[in-house]
Amino acid sequence: MTTPRVFIIRHGETEWSLNGRHTGTSDIPLTANGEKRIRATGRALVGDGRLIIPKNLAHIYVSPRKRAQRTVELLGLGCGPGVIPWQAHGELAETNRGEKGAEGDEDGKVVEGVEAGPARGTRALVEVTEAVREWDYGDYEGVTSQEIQKRREKEGLGPWDIWRDGCPGGESPTQITARLDPLIASLRARFHRHAIGQPKGSVHEPYDVLVVAHGHILRAFAGRWVGKEIAENPSLILEAGGVGTLSYEHHALDEPAILLGGAFMSDLVEGVEGEKGEEEEGGRARS
């Protein structure tokens, strides 16, 4: 049966993410290494027969910050100049070539072979939305967690927990919830309701969704996806350039879940091992 998914991707590495500075409203670009790693992530996870199948994407939500937009440009989704609603921040990555013969298996598994197939880009609408901009850190913008704790000690305040305390001069957990919940409800109604639980192959419209944004807001998104109060701390980690998957249990819209792992990984490993074995056989034959 069909089970739609939401893929969440945190933007690639920036100078501030490297040194732990909280980056909310500041528009900090990706580092050269950040761009390189996002391209590698796209080649590994985006394409027919991979985790994120571009033609299966119904919608792409993107933060207004250029570090998130640049990440979209580098994933190889096939979002050309006529698709992205902003002026490109650099050269766009080529559309990734998927697995040959993998005609979009709905679970993202490699159907047959590992030889590269044709490059098929997404037709999804790319929407820039304030709903997934990073948490507004207010007075803590550009400050590391260690510096924040020292500042609070001088002010006679207890240890800082963003999930409980929010940010002075910025956003509270209640405000974050207020902007994420309508997005989640709309997403489910628009892109998932018609497809979930239907027989595989019977749904011809795309139904997966991609969200490209930031560390704290995406962890809050994942927490709210499963109905967890943000103030309780979702206890999730999403590194720069990291990818997560949200879906449902029992093909039921009222049973949202966080997908910890999928069979696609074993398929990719088997494919790599198969290629390695063929190379070794060829080497022995030549020697």
N, C-alpha and C positions, 0 to 999 in steps of 0.2 A: 504493500500500500504506500501511497505517496505521503512523505513527511517533509514539509517545507523547512528551510533553515534560514537563520540569520548569521552571516559571517561578520565578525567584528575585527577590524585591523587597526592597531595603533600606528601612528605615523612613525617613520624611521628616526634614526638617531639625530639629535641636534647637539650643539655645544652645551646647551643648558641641561639636556637630559643626561649628558655624560657626567656633569658635575653635580647633579642632583638639585638644580635650581627649579623651583616651581614655575611652570610656564603656562600661564592662562591666556591673558589678552595679548601678551607680547608675541610678535610675529617673527619667530626665529626660524631660519631656513635649515634644511637638512645638511649634515656634513657630507663630504665626499664619500666617506665610508657608509653613512646612512643610506645614501642613494644606491651604492653598490649592493648593499645587503637587501634592499627592497627589490631591486632587479632580480637578485637570486631567489628571493621568496616567491616572486611572480613566476619564475621559470619552474620552480619546484611544485607550486600549489595551484597555479592558474592554467586552465586549458582543458580541452576535451579529455575526459577520463581521469581528471585530477580532482582535488577537493573542491575548488571553485571553478565551475564550468560557465564561462562567460555567457553563452547563449541561454543558460537557465536563470540568469539574473533578471528579475523583474524591475528592480529599482536599486539605485545607489545613493545613499545619504552621505554627504561630506561636510565636514566642518568648514567654516569660512577661513580658517587659518591656512596660510600657504604651505606649511609643513605637511598638513593632511592632503591638500590638493596635489602637491608634488608627489606624494606617495601614490595617489591614484594614477598619476601620469606614468609612473614607473612599474606598475604591476603587470603590464602587458595585457590589459583587459580588452584592448581594441577601442579605447575611448579616444577618438581622434579629435582634431580641432573643432569639428562640427558637432561633437557630442558633449564635450566638457563646457560648462557655462562660464568659463573664465579664460583669460588670456594665459596661455601656457607659460609655466615658470621655467621651462627649459625644454630640451629635446625629449620627445615622447618615446617610451619604450615600444619596440615592435610588438605586435600582437603575438602572444605565445602560441606555439604550435603544440597541440595536444597529442595524446597517444593515437597512433594509427589504428583505425578500426573502432575506436571508442566513440560511439555515437551518442554520448551524453547519458550514460547510465545514471539513473536518478540518485543513486547513493554515492556518486562520485568515485566509483570503483573503476579500475582499468578493466575493460571488457576483454580485450585481446591484444597481445603484443605490447611492445614498448617503443616501436619505431615511430618517429614523429609523423603526425598526420597534418592535415591542413590547419591553417590559422583561422579561427572563427572568433570574431570579436563580439562584444555584447551589444544588444540593442536597447539596453535598459536606459531609462531616463536618469541622468545624474543631477541630483538636487543638492544645492548648498543650503544648509539649514542651521540656524542658531541653536536649534534643539540639541545638537551634538557638539557645540563648541565646548572647549574645556571649562572645567570649574573655574569660576572667577575667584582668584585667590586674594583679591583685595590688597590689604596691607602686607600679605606674604608673597606677593608677586616677585619673582626673581630671587627668593630667599630659600636657602636649604633647610631641611628639617632640623638639622643640628643647630643652625642659627636661630630658628624659630623657638626651639626649646630654651635656648639661652636667654632670648628676649623675654619669654614668658616667665622664666625664673626671676628676672630682674623686676618684672611687673607684678610679682606675687601670684602668678597664675599657675595652675597645675599643668601636667603634661598635655600636649596638644594631640587630639585625635580628630582629623578632618571629618570623619564620618559622624562623629558625635557633635563636634563644636562648630563645624563650618569654618569660615574665614572672616575675621573682622574687616569690615569695609568691602567684603565680597559676598559670596553666596553661602546660604545655609543648606543643610541636607533637605529641609522642607522645600526650598526653592528648586533644588536639583530634581527632586521627585516631581514637582509640579511641571517641569518642562519635559521630563522623560516619559511620564505616564501617557500623555496624549499621543506621543509619537508611537509608542508601543501598541496602543489600542488601534490607532489608524493603520499601522503596518499590518497587524493581524487581519483586520477587516478587509483591507484593500488587496493584499497579496497572498495571504495564507488560507483564509476561510474557504475559498472556492476549491482549493486543491487538497487540503489535508484529508486523509482517510480514503481518497479515491484510488481505484485500481491503478497500478503502475502502468504508464503508457497511455492512460485515458485523458490526462490533463495536458493540453497542448499549449497553454499559455505559460510563460515563465512564472516562477513563484518564489525563488530564492531571493534574498535581499542582502546587500552588502552595506556596512556602515564603516566609514574610515574617519577616525577621530583621534582621541587622546586617552591617556592612561586613566585618570580618575573618572572621567565621564563615562568611559566604556565599562569600567568595573561597576560603576553605579548602574549603568544600563543593564548589565548582566544580572546584578542583584535584583533590580526591579522586574526584570523579565520573569524571574521565578517568584515574584511576590515578596522578596525580602526587604525589610525596612532598611534604608540606607544607614540610619543611626546605629544599627546593630553591627555595622561593618561587614561588607560582603566577603571579606577575607580571601580576596582573589588577587592574583598578580598578572600583569600584562606588560611585558617588556617592550621597549621601543622596537617597532617592526613586528611585534607579536600578532598572532592570529588565533582567534577563538571562534567557537561554533555554538550557537543556541538553536534549540529545536523543541521537540515535544515527545513525551512518552505516550505509548499506546495509540499513536496517530490521533491524538485528541487535543483540540485547541485549548481546552481548559486544564491541560497538564503540561505546561511549559517546563523545559528542562535545559540544563547545561550539558552539552555533549563533550565528554572528557576525551574521547578518542574514537576513531572510526577505522573500518576495515581497509580504507583506501591506503593507509600507511603500510600494511603488510603487502598489499598489491604492489606498491612502489618498490618496496624492499625486494620482493621476489623478482621484479623486473630488473633491478640493478644487479642482483645476484646472477640472474640468467645471462645478462650481458657480460658480467665478469667471467662466468664459466666458459662462454663462447670465446672470449679473448684468450683465456688460458689454453683452451683446446687448440686454438689457432697458433699460439706461441709454440706449443709442443710439436705441432705439425711442421712448423717452419724450422725447428731446431733439430 
